[in-house]
Amino acid sequence: MKKTTLAALMLLAVFACDALAATLEGRVVGVSDGDTVTVLTAGNRQFKIRLSGIDAPEKKQPFGAFAKETLSRQLFGHAVVVEWTKTDRYGRIVGKIEVDGVDANLEQIREGSAWVYTQYLRELPAEDRRLYLEAERLAKAAHRGLWRDEQPEPPWQWRRESREHQRRGG
């Protein structure tokens, strides 16, 4: 059996069991936007990580650059631990990133750099759901980050509208 086939089968076995959580450790070597980073492991393998439970503004959205900057400040160049249970349709690992024991996903919400991604909220542990929702409420009340905008547009809505605009030939 080829090495790649064996590796794919091993990954499939991990993904087949939702209750089975995996841990990945490495250093953040890239920040794509406010909810996606690249982690380099000790074995020199790179993994794209999508932060679970949050959705940050897209690069072209208001506060997109702000969200990327806050995540970069938190994570770039730092050793991190990623707890994860799945990959997304783009092949990215979806997980919670911790740096020095601090939940970076939660910090993005606290900074006003991301929304709680309610569509996937049920996938989070109950305590994280509670913490994330409370952090969003407090950030909104304090008008932190994207909450300075009177009516910030959630990224999932912005993406949907962009797709519709492209379909209409815009």
N, C-alpha and C positions, 0 to 999 in steps of 0.2 A: 504494500500500500504506500502511495506517495506520502511524503511528509505533509504537504498542504492538505491532502484529503484527511489524514489522521487529525491534523490540527482543527480542521473544520468540524469533524465529527466530535472532537472533544468540546469545542465551543457549543455545538448543538446540544450536547448532553447538559452543559451548564445552563443553557437558556431554556431547556425543556422543563426545568424545575424552578418555578417562580420563587419558591421559598428558599432556594439556595442562593445566598448572597456571596459575592466575590469581593476581594479587596485587591486593589492595584496601588503600588507605591512608585513614586518617581518625582521628577522635577518638572515644573511647568516651564515649557520652552516657547510657548506661543499662546497668544490670546486673540481669538478670531473676532469675538464680539462680547457682549455682556453676559452671555451664558454658554460659551463654548471655548475650550482651551485645548492645547496639545500638551500631553505629558510624555516625558522621556523616561523610560525605566532604566534601572541599573544594567540591564541586558541590552541597552541601546535600541529598544523598540519604542516607536512612537504610537500613541493612541489619542484619537480625538475624543474628548469628553464633553458631553452635553449635560449641564447642571440640571438635576432633577427637581421638579416641583416649582420651577420658576420659568418665566419668559421675559426676556429683556427686550427693549426696543431694538428694532433692526437698525443696521448702520445708517440707512438713509432716513430714518425716522428722527423726529426731535428726541433728544436725549440718548440717541444711539451711541454717539461718541463718548458721552458722559458715562454710560453703562460700561463700555469697554475700558475706559480709563479707571473706573473704580475696581473692576475685576483685575485689571493689570496691576494696580497698586497692591491689591491683596495677595495675588498669587504669582506673578511673573518672577521666575528665578527661584521660587521657594520649593522646598520638598513638601509633597502633599500625599495624603492617603485618600483614595477614592473607594467608596463603598457602592457597589452596584449590583443589579439583578437582571438588567436587560440591555439590548442595543436598540437603536431606533432604525427607521427605514433607510437612513443614510449610512448605516454601519457604525455610528458613533456609540460609545458606551454612555449610558445614561446613569448618572450617579450623584451622590453627595460627596463634595470635596471638602476635606478638612486640612487646614494648615495650622500647625501647633495646637491642635485640638479645637480650633474654631471652625464652625460650619460656614464656609464661604457662600453657599447658596442663601442661607439665612441673612448673612451680611449684605448681600446684594439687595435683598428686600428692605432691610433696615436703612440702607443708604438712599432708598428711593430710586434704585437702578433697575428694578425688575418688579413685575407683578407675580403674585402667586398664580401658578398655572393650574387653575381650578379644574380644567379638563382631565388632569392627571393626578389630582389631589388624593384620590383613593389609593393610589399606588404607594403613597408615603406612609411611614409609621404614624400612628395616632399623635404621638408627642410632636413630631415634626409638623404635622398638619396644624396643630394648635399654635405652635411657635411661629410658623410662617404666616398664618392668618392674622395673628396678633401683631406681628412686626409690620405687616402691610397696613393694618389699621392705624398704628402709631405713626408710620412714615407719612401716610396720607393726612392725618390730623396735624402733623408738624410741617406739612408742605415741603417735605424733603425731596430733592431730586426731581424726578418726572412729575411728582405731585405738585410742583410749583405751577404747572400748566392747569388752567381751569378745567379742561376736559381732555386729559391725555388719552390717546388712542391705543388700546391694547395691541400688541404686535400680532396676535392671531387674527384680529380684525383687519389690521393694516395689510397683512399678507393676503388675506382673502380678497380684499378690494383691489390689490395690485394684480392678482391673478385674473380677476374679472375684467379689469381694465385692459390687460394684455389680450384676453380672449376677444374683446370687442375691437381689437386692432389698434389700441392706443399706445 
